[in-house]
Amino acid sequence: PVTLDAVADYLICEDTCVPESAHVSLRLDTDAAEPDVRNGDLIASWIARSHTPFPGEAHIDRSHTPWALSLRLDGGFGKVTSIRFFPFNHDISHPADQPAELGRHGATLSLTPSGRPAGGEPLDGVVVVETADGRRTGYAISAKQGAPLADTSGLGPVRSAKSMGVSPFRLAFLALIGGLILNLMPCVLPVLSMKAFGMVSAVSTGHAGEVRRHGLWYTAGVLVSFAALAAIVVAIRAATGPTTLGFQLQNAPTVAVLTLVMFGVGLWLMGMFELGSSLQNIGSGLADREGDLGAFFTGILAAVVGAPCVGPFLGAGLGAVMDQSADVVVAFFLAMGFGLALPFLVLSFVPGLHRLLPRPGKWMETLKQLLAFPMFLTAAWLLKVLGDLAGSGAVAWTVAGGAALAFAAWLWHREGHAPRLLAFVAILVGFALPLERAMAPAPALGSSTAYAAKYDAEPWSRDLVSRRVAEGRPVFVDFTASWCATCQVNKATTLKSKTVHDFFTANNVAFMVADFTRKDPAIAAELARHQRAGVPMYLWYPAGSDEPQVLPEILNQGLVTGLPVTP
């Protein structure tokens, strides 16, 4: 027989708490040949769930952060939907995400160290693996210090069961539709107006071949840009885990350059200088090539400024595709780019549609000058984004760069080679001026804290959400960014309205802001957790509920005031 002894310390509470202690003992007969009929099956089921020794090899690489835990198992783990490591000590941060990548013979997890000093001793714990058939297996491992094992990565991230059920063809179709809609977004319209103006000019010459060629070059520019964007997303995801759309506008030097490009295009539309006027004497062939190049770069510009605007229409689809393999990610972005380019491509290849374009005339010059103002407004918006990213100093130097571009445009009309040479120097100076300041460290104040202070809100954190939920308050979280046009429209029309403010006040709603203007790993992880690849995202926690409702990307006052206050 076996005797199990225990000492139990406990509290008996009503109005006050009384401490008590008891000694308990259980004597079991071990001579029985058969399992206990009452509890044998239950005990056996839990024994089956317990971990088993890992039949492969495990290494932990602590040479960089995050640590790399590689698990090699001949044949791999199968169709893995989840994999997580539970350590026996406190060497790693337990609540941190553990991005995992699969390989032909295993997997590699990225672990965030807790900050405790770590030597070269093995890392012990349990790895829990879930597969697409619903099976969950626990393996006890003792990972030796060493370089990552071969064939334990390279096949893309672990895909959740939800994302495994999404058809790549459905994702590609969704991306195509999203690209078509992108043509109507305010981020892209100023750039497309340039392309429309160029097409009217080309049609007026009567050369259908030139129109088709420009359509192909424009499409090539869009597709090259989206392919490059997909490659960057895949590379960043492989190096650091989940990434988001709009990341190019979280980089201050990129925003500074885009601001000057938009301003320079505005100067061109105003007639301050003419692209190609200096090439008129070289021959029509070279002029044609320049026109093709112009169409190509128009496609690139449309893609760069348009990518952050896809959130309202493709938020869920982007969240799903970010969990897919690299080839699916590339196909998704190419389909989106083709959707953006498709209207102009069709217009350039169907002669009958040319009749829909107006006849050329003096109105073209007037329209060309009018189209400069959306470019200037876009540059002003980008300046606001730059200020949020890098401060007022970067804005001032970018304005100085714009002045240098305007000086270059003025020099362009002067006669002689010297003014033209000075114009090129002024252009180089104009782009160089803001870059050093834009690359300086961002202001120390956290962007969410500063943003929240402006809108009478609390800066978001998962811990703060948990505390407000524990207080019994409903919680509304606004995941936003200053470069997100849709976010700003939702804020102006809905979140800052008196109707919504009164609703929040009457129901004691905790309003929080998660500002993603700058890179923030915690916000990126929360977006990925809800299958979103970018902002806007809005979460609503009814009172007492820790499970949020993900709201549509486009808000209205009726939708917000109609939210259930209690579960």
C-alpha positions in Angstrom: 0.0 0.0 0.0 0.9 3.7 -0.6 0.1 6.5 1.8 -0.2 10.1 0.4 0.2 12.8 3.1 -0.4 16.6 2.6 -0.8 19.7 4.7 -3.4 22.1 3.5 -3.4 25.8 4.5 -6.5 27.7 3.6 -8.8 30.6 4.4 -12.5 30.5 5.4 -14.0 33.8 4.4 -17.3 35.6 4.7 -17.1 39.1 6.2 -13.7 38.3 7.6 -11.2 35.6 6.8 -10.1 32.9 9.3 -6.9 31.0 8.5 -7.1 27.2 9.0 -4.7 24.3 8.5 -5.4 20.6 8.1 -3.4 17.4 7.7 -4.9 15.1 5.1 -3.9 11.5 4.3 -4.9 9.0 1.7 -4.0 5.3 1.8 -4.1 3.4 -1.5 -3.9 -0.3 -2.1 -1.3 -1.1 -4.8 -2.0 -4.8 -4.9 -5.0 -4.6 -7.3 -4.2 -6.1 -10.7 -6.9 -4.1 -12.5 -7.3 -0.3 -12.7 -9.7 1.4 -10.4 -13.2 1.1 -12.0 -14.2 4.5 -10.8 -11.2 6.7 -11.8 -9.0 4.5 -14.0 -10.2 5.8 -17.3 -10.0 9.4 -16.2 -6.5 9.0 -14.9 -5.4 7.1 -18.1 -6.8 9.9 -20.3 -4.7 12.5 -18.5 -1.6 10.4 -18.5 -2.0 10.1 -22.3 -2.0 13.9 -22.5 1.2 14.3 -20.6 4.4 15.1 -22.4 6.8 12.4 -23.7 10.5 12.6 -24.4 11.3 14.4 -27.6 12.5 11.8 -30.2 14.7 14.3 -32.1 17.4 16.9 -31.3 17.0 20.4 -29.9 19.5 23.4 -29.9 19.2 26.8 -28.3 21.1 29.7 -29.9 21.6 32.6 -27.4 24.1 34.5 -29.5 21.4 37.1 -30.6 18.0 38.3 -29.5 15.5 36.8 -29.9 17.0 33.4 -29.1 16.5 30.6 -31.7 15.2 27.3 -30.4 15.6 24.8 -33.2 13.8 21.4 -33.0 14.9 18.7 -35.5 12.7 15.7 -36.1 13.1 13.4 -39.1 10.1 13.9 -41.3 9.0 17.1 -39.5 5.9 17.6 -37.3 3.3 17.4 -40.1 0.7 20.1 -40.7 1.4 22.3 -37.7 -1.1 24.9 -36.7 0.4 25.9 -33.4 3.7 25.3 -31.6 4.8 26.8 -28.2 7.6 26.3 -25.7 6.9 26.2 -21.9 10.2 26.5 -20.0 11.0 24.9 -16.6 12.8 28.1 -15.5 12.4 31.9 -15.9 15.0 32.4 -18.7 12.4 33.5 -21.3 9.5 35.9 -21.2 6.4 33.8 -20.8 3.7 36.2 -22.3 5.9 37.2 -25.3 4.9 35.9 -28.8 7.0 32.9 -30.1 7.0 33.3 -33.9 7.8 29.8 -35.4 9.0 28.8 -38.8 8.8 25.3 -40.2 11.5 23.4 -42.0 11.7 20.0 -43.9 12.7 18.3 -40.7 11.5 20.4 -37.8 10.8 23.9 -36.7 12.5 27.0 -35.2 11.0 29.2 -32.5 12.0 32.8 -31.7 12.1 33.2 -27.9 12.3 36.6 -26.1 14.8 36.3 -23.1 13.6 37.5 -19.7 16.7 39.5 -19.0 18.1 37.1 -16.4 21.8 36.2 -16.9 22.0 33.0 -19.0 25.0 30.7 -19.3 25.6 27.8 -21.6 23.5 25.3 -19.7 20.7 23.5 -21.6 17.3 25.0 -21.8 14.7 22.6 -20.4 11.0 22.6 -20.9 8.0 21.3 -22.8 7.1 22.0 -26.5 3.4 21.7 -27.3 2.6 21.0 -31.0 -0.9 21.2 -32.4 -1.7 19.8 -35.9 -4.4 20.4 -38.4 -6.2 17.2 -37.4 -6.7 18.6 -33.9 -4.1 16.5 -32.2 -2.0 18.0 -29.5 1.3 16.5 -28.4 3.7 17.6 -25.7 7.5 16.8 -25.9 9.9 17.2 -23.0 13.1 18.7 -24.4 16.6 19.7 -23.1 18.0 22.0 -25.7 21.8 22.2 -25.8 23.6 25.5 -26.5 24.5 25.5 -30.2 23.8 26.9 -33.7 20.4 26.3 -35.2 20.0 22.8 -36.6 19.8 22.2 -40.4 16.4 21.9 -42.1 14.4 23.4 -39.2 13.4 26.6 -41.1 12.9 28.0 -44.6 9.4 26.8 -45.3 7.5 29.8 -43.9 5.8 30.5 -40.7 3.5 28.2 -38.8 0.0 28.8 -40.2 -3.0 28.8 -37.9 -5.9 26.4 -38.5 -8.0 29.4 -39.5 -5.5 30.5 -42.2 -5.0 27.0 -43.5 -8.7 26.9 -44.5 -8.4 30.0 -46.7 -8.1 29.3 -50.4 -5.2 31.1 -52.1 -7.4 31.7 -55.1 -10.0 33.4 -53.0 -7.3 35.6 -51.5 -6.0 36.5 -54.9 -9.5 37.4 -56.1 -10.0 39.5 -53.0 -6.7 41.3 -53.7 -7.7 42.0 -57.3 -10.9 43.6 -56.2 -9.1 45.6 -53.6 -6.6 46.8 -56.2 -9.5 48.0 -58.4 -11.1 49.9 -55.5 -7.7 51.4 -54.7 -8.0 53.5 -57.9 -10.8 55.5 -56.0 -8.8 56.2 -52.8 -7.7 59.8 -52.1 -4.1 58.6 -51.6 -3.9 57.4 -55.2 -6.1 59.9 -57.1 -3.5 62.6 -57.4 -1.0 60.2 -59.0 -3.6 58.7 -61.3 -4.6 62.2 -62.5 -1.1 62.4 -63.9 -1.5 59.2 -65.8 -4.9 60.2 -67.1 -3.5 63.5 -68.4 -0.7 61.7 -70.1 -3.1 59.3 -71.8 -5.2 62.1 -73.2 -2.1 63.6 -74.6 -1.0 60.3 -76.2 -4.5 59.7 -77.7 -4.4 63.2 -79.3 -1.4 62.2 -81.3 -3.3 59.3 -82.9 -0.6 56.7 -82.2 -2.5 53.7 -80.7 0.7 51.8 -80.3 2.1 54.5 -78.1 -1.0 54.4 -75.9 -0.7 50.6 -75.5 3.0 50.8 -74.8 2.4 53.4 -72.0 -0.3 51.2 -70.5 2.1 48.2 -70.4 4.9 50.3 -68.9 2.5 51.7 -66.2 1.4 48.2 -65.4 5.0 47.0 -65.2 5.8 49.8 -62.7 2.9 48.9 -60.5 3.7 45.2 -60.5 7.4 45.7 -59.9 6.5 47.9 -56.9 4.1 45.4 -55.4 6.5 42.5 -56.0 9.2 44.5 -54.2 6.7 45.2 -51.4 5.9 41.5 -51.1 9.6 40.6 -51.0 10.2 43.2 -48.2 7.3 41.8 -46.3 8.5 38.2 -46.6 12.1 39.2 -45.7 11.0 41.3 -42.6 8.6 38.5 -41.5 11.4 35.9 -41.8 13.8 38.2 -39.8 11.6 39.7 -37.1 8.1 38.0 -37.2 4.8 39.7 -38.3 4.9 42.9 -40.3 2.3 45.3 -41.5 1.2 47.3 -44.4 2.2 51.0 -44.3 5.6 50.1 -42.8 7.2 52.3 -45.5 5.5 55.3 -44.0 6.9 54.5 -40.6 10.3 55.4 -41.9 11.1 59.1 -41.7 13.6 59.3 -44.5 11.2 57.6 -46.9 8.4 60.0 -45.9 10.8 63.0 -46.4 11.7 61.8 -49.9 8.1 61.1 -50.8 7.1 64.6 -49.7 9.7 66.2 -52.0 8.7 63.9 -54.9 5.0 65.0 -54.5 6.1 68.6 -54.3 8.3 68.3 -57.4 5.5 66.7 -59.4 3.3 69.6 -58.4 5.9 72.0 -59.7 6.0 70.1 -63.0 2.3 70.2 -63.3 2.3 73.9 -62.7 4.7 74.3 -65.7 7.7 75.3 -63.7 9.8 72.9 -65.8 9.2 70.4 -68.6 10.5 66.8 -68.4 12.2 66.0 -71.7 12.3 69.5 -73.2 16.0 69.2 -73.3 15.8 66.0 -75.3 13.7 67.3 -78.2 16.7 67.6 -80.5 18.0 64.1 -79.8 15.3 62.3 -81.7 11.8 61.0 -81.4 13.0 57.5 -80.4 14.7 58.8 -77.2 11.7 60.9 -76.4 9.5 57.9 -76.7 11.7 55.9 -74.3 11.4 58.8 -71.9 7.6 58.7 -72.1 7.7 55.0 -71.4 10.0 55.6 -68.4 7.6 58.3 -67.2 4.7 55.8 -67.3 6.8 53.2 -65.5 7.6 55.6 -62.6 4.0 56.8 -62.5 3.1 53.1 -61.8 5.8 52.9 -59.0 4.5 56.2 -57.4 0.9 55.0 -57.5 1.9 51.8 -55.7 4.0 53.4 -53.1 1.4 56.0 -52.0 -1.5 53.6 -52.5 -0.3 50.6 -50.4 -1.3 52.0 -47.0 -4.8 52.8 -48.2 -5.9 49.1 -48.8 -6.7 48.5 -45.1 -10.5 49.4 -45.2 -11.1 46.8 -48.0 -8.5 44.1 -47.4 -8.0 44.2 -43.6 -9.1 40.6 -43.0 -7.6 39.3 -46.2 -4.3 40.9 -45.5 -4.3 39.4 -42.0 -4.9 35.9 -43.4 -2.3 36.2 -46.2 0.5 37.4 -43.8 0.2 33.9 -42.2 0.7 32.1 -45.6 3.8 30.8 -47.3 6.0 33.2 -49.3 4.6 32.3 -52.7 1.0 33.0 -51.6 2.1 36.4 -50.2 3.8 37.3 -53.5 0.8 36.2 -55.5 -1.5 38.2 -53.3 0.4 41.4 -53.7 0.8 40.9 -57.5 -3.0 40.4 -57.8 -3.5 43.6 -55.9 -1.1 45.5 -58.1 -2.8 44.1 -61.3 -6.1 45.3 -59.9 -4.7 48.8 -59.5 -3.2 48.8 -63.0 -6.2 47.1 -64.7 -8.4 50.2 -65.6 -5.6 52.0 -67.4 -4.4 48.8 -69.1 -7.9 48.1 -70.5 -8.3 51.7 -71.5 -5.0 51.6 -73.4 -5.8 48.3 -75.3 -9.4 48.8 -76.2 -9.5 51.5 -79.0 -13.3 52.0 -78.6 -12.8 53.3 -75.1 -10.6 56.0 -76.3 -13.7 57.8 -77.5 -14.7 58.3 -73.8 -11.6 60.5 -73.3 -12.2 64.2 -74.1 -10.6 65.9 -77.1 -7.4 67.8 -76.4 -7.4 71.6 -76.2 -6.5 74.6 -74.0 -8.4 73.0 -71.2 -5.6 70.4 -70.9 -3.1 73.1 -69.7 -5.6 74.5 -67.2 -6.4 71.0 -65.9 -2.7 70.2 -65.7 -2.1 73.2 -63.4 -5.2 72.4 -61.3 -3.9 68.9 -60.7 -0.8 70.3 -59.1 -2.9 71.3 -56.0 -3.8 67.7 -55.0 0.0 67.0 -55.2 0.8 70.0 -52.9 -1.9 68.8 -50.5 -0.5 65.3 -50.5 3.0 66.8 -49.7 1.4 68.8 -46.8 -0.2 65.6 -45.4 3.2 63.8 -45.6 4.8 66.7 -43.8 2.3 66.1 -40.9 3.3 62.4 -40.9 7.0 63.4 -40.9 6.5 65.7 -38.0 4.9 62.8 -36.0 7.8 60.6 -36.9 10.9 62.8 -36.5 9.8 66.1 -35.0 9.6 69.7 -36.2 13.3 69.8 -37.2 12.8 67.2 -39.9 9.8 69.2 -41.2 11.7 72.4 -41.3 14.6 70.8 -43.3 12.2 69.2 -45.7 10.5 72.5 -46.3 14.0 73.9 -47.0 14.5 71.0 -49.4 11.3 72.0 -51.2 12.6 75.5 -51.5 15.7 74.1 -53.2 13.5 72.2 -55.6 11.6 75.4 -56.4 14.9 77.2 -57.0 16.0 74.4 -59.3 12.7 74.8 -61.3 13.4 78.5 -61.6 16.9 77.9 -62.8 15.6 75.4 -65.4 14.2 78.3 -67.4 17.4 80.2 -67.5 19.5 80.1 -70.7 22.9 78.3 -70.9 24.5 75.2 -69.4 25.5 76.8 -66.1 21.9 77.3 -64.8 21.0 73.7 -65.8 24.0 72.4 -63.9 23.1 74.5 -60.9 19.6 73.2 -61.1 20.8 69.6 -60.8 22.9 70.6 -57.8 19.9 72.3 -56.2 17.9 69.1 -56.7 20.6 67.0 -55.0 20.8 69.5 -52.2 17.0 69.6 -51.9 16.8 65.8 -51.3 19.9 65.7 -49.1 18.8 68.5 -46.7 16.1 66.6 -44.8 17.7 63.1 -44.7 20.2 63.6 -41.9 17.5 65.2 -39.7 14.9 62.6 -40.6 17.3 59.7 -39.7 17.9 61.2 -36.2 16.3 59.3 -33.3 12.6 60.0 -32.8 11.4 62.1 -29.9 11.5 60.2 -26.6 7.8 60.5 -25.8 5.9 57.4 -26.8 3.7 58.1 -29.8 0.6 56.4 -28.2 1.0 58.5 -25.1 1.3 61.8 -27.0 -1.6 60.8 -29.4 -3.8 59.8 -26.5 -3.2 63.0 -24.7 -4.5 65.0 -27.7 -7.8 63.0 -27.8 -8.6 62.6 -24.1 -7.8 58.9 -24.2 -5.6 56.4 -22.5 -2.5 54.9 -24.3 -3.3 51.3 -25.1 -1.6 48.3 -23.5 -2.9 44.8 -23.0 -2.3 45.2 -19.2 -4.4 48.3 -19.1 -7.2 46.7 -21.1 -7.2 43.8 -18.5 -7.4 46.3 -15.6 -10.3 48.2 -17.1 -12.1 45.0 -17.9 -11.6 43.9 -14.3 -13.2 47.2 -13.2 -16.3 46.2 -15.1 -15.9 49.0 -17.7 -16.5 48.6 -21.5 -13.4 49.3 -23.5 -13.0 50.8 -27.0 -9.5 50.6 -28.6 -8.6 52.7 -31.6 -5.6 51.3 -33.5 -4.6 54.2 -35.7 -1.7 56.1 -37.4 -1.3 59.6 -38.7 -0.4 58.3 -42.2 -3.6 56.3 -42.3 -6.2 58.4 -44.3 -9.1 56.1 -43.3 -8.2 56.4 -39.6 -8.3 60.2 -39.8 -11.7 60.2 -41.6 -13.2 57.8 -39.0 -11.8 60.1 -36.3 -13.3 63.2 -37.8 -16.7 61.8 -38.7 -17.3 59.4 -35.8 -14.9 59.1 -32.9 -14.6 62.9 -32.2 -18.4 63.5 -32.7 -20.5 64.6 -29.8 -22.9 61.7 -30.2 -20.1 59.1 -29.7 -18.5 61.2 -26.9 -21.8 61.2 -25.0 -22.2 57.5 -25.5 -18.8 56.8 -24.1 -19.4 59.1 -21.1 -22.9 57.7 -20.3 -21.6 54.1 -20.3 -18.2 54.9 -18.6 -16.4 53.5 -21.6 -12.6 53.4 -21.4 -11.3 54.9 -24.7 -7.8 53.8 -25.6 -5.5 54.7 -28.5 -2.8 52.5 -30.0 -0.8 54.8 -32.3 1.1 52.9 -35.0 2.6 55.9 -36.7 6.0 54.7 -35.6 7.0 51.0 -35.3 5.7 49.4 -32.2 6.2 45.6 -31.8 3.4 45.3 -29.2 0.9 46.9 -31.6 2.1 44.8 -34.5 1.7 41.7 -32.4 -1.9 42.7 -31.4 -2.8 43.3 -35.1 -1.4 39.9 -36.0 -3.3 38.3 -33.1 -6.6 39.5 -34.7 -5.6 38.6 -38.2 -5.1 42.2 -39.3 -2.1 43.4 -41.4 -2.4 47.1 -40.6 -4.5 49.9 -39.3 -7.3 50.9 -38.8 -8.5 48.3 -36.4 -11.1 48.9 -33.7 -11.7 46.6 -30.7 -14.8 46.7 -28.5 -14.8 44.9 -25.1 -18.3 44.8 -23.5 -18.3 45.3 -19.7 -16.7 42.4 -18.0 -15.6 40.6 -21.2 -12.0 40.0 -22.0 -12.9 38.8 -25.6 -13.1 41.7 -27.9 -15.4 42.3 -30.9 -13.4 43.4 -34.0 -15.3 46.2 -35.7 -15.4 47.1 -39.4 -12.6 49.3 -40.7 -15.0 52.1 -41.7 -17.1 53.4 -38.8 -20.2 55.5 -38.4 -21.9 57.0 -35.4 -24.8 54.6 -35.4 -22.5 51.5 -35.5 -20.5 52.7 -32.4 -23.5 53.9 -30.3 -25.3 50.6 -31.1 -22.5 48.5 -29.6 -23.7 46.2 -26.7 -22.4 47.6 -23.4 -22.8 44.2 -21.7 -22.0 40.7 -23.2 
